[in-house]
Amino acid sequence: MGAFRTYLFKNSALTMMPINKEKLELREQIAERRPDFVRQESWRYKRLHTGWRKPKGIDNHQRKQKKRAGRPGLVKVGYGGPKIARGLHPSGYTDNLIFNLNDLEKLNPKSDGVRIGHSVGSKKRAEIIVKAIEKKFKVFNARVSASGSKS
């Protein structure tokens, strides 16, 4: 994986190593063994998208899991990721939604990442970003537009 540059400091020489590397690697290993869950007969009809839908028919072969030749597997709880890696951002930090500066005070910059809530206005968003950078937090959605657009 190696060192990578953060999007907040693109032009600086500051590089960061991902934290929780072992947990992310374990999550990746488990994800490799997980099958691709596709909607039944989506390979047969172009109008059906491949996104998962649970089969619910009373005689459905895939739901009954009989005559499994060529039928994709069902989504089950056993295919979930490891508990220790749940809630982690791909960068390795925990993902925390904040709405004000008080929420920022409760977090640890070494392990917690920050995502600013959608309903936070541009003025308060700018204050939060300045404080977060000052305290060396990883901010996942740090964009601040000069035009004031919320998109």
CORDA-V318501 format. One line per field, one symbol per residue. phi: phi as a letter, one per 30 degrees, with the letter a starting at -180 (. if undefined). psi: psi as a letter, one per 40 degrees, with the letter a starting at -180 (. if undefined). burial: + if it has 24 or more other ideal C-beta (glycine too) atoms within 12 Angstrom, else -. A space follows every 10 residues. Layout:
phi = ???
psi = ???
burial = ???
//
This chain:
phi = .idbddddbd ccddbbcdch eddddddddd dddddddcdd iddccddcdd edbddbddcd ddddichddi dddcdbdddd ddddcdicde djddcbcbba ddddddccdd bccbbddddd ddddeddddd dddddiddcd bddbcddidc d
psi = daiihiedfd eiehiiiiif dddddddddd ddehihhihh ededhdehie ihhhheideh ddddfifehe hiiihideei iideeiehie eeiihhhiei dddddeihed ehihhhideh iddddddddd ddddefihhd gehhideeie .
burial = -----+-+-- -----+-+-+ --++--+--- ---------+ ---------- ----+----- -+-------- -+-+------ ----+--+++ ++++-+-+-- +--+--+-+- -+++++---+ ----+--++- ++----++++ ++-+------ -
//
